[in-house]
Amino acid sequence: MRTFCIISMSVFFLSVVGLFKVKLHVQSLNEELIKIKREINLVHSDIKVLQAEWSYLSNPKRLANLMEKYLKNNSLILASQVTNLDSLNDRSVLAKLKN
């Protein structure tokens, strides 16, 4: 009977220690989860700010005003002015690298 009491007390003690360790681990995971949720909320708010900034910066009226202000020669590039890399004939570093 005495050995049964000693074994059951040691099992009880080990169970208490195990449950305490599990409790501490769950608390640390919960704190990490709260931290990650906070970071996610910050990133979402940053994304909203960036979307608002992008919509402002890409506003066609604003871009037209900037074009008129800074681009005095508003002529467009013609398709005949665009060339490919093969037509440069070793005149650029890129043409040399391609060979």
Secondary structure, DSSP 8 states (H G I E B T S, - for coil): -HHHHHHHHHHHHHHHHHHHHHHHHHHHHHHHHHHHHHHHHHHHHHHHHHHHHHHHHT-HHHHHHHHHHH-S------GGG---GGGG-S-SHHHHHH-
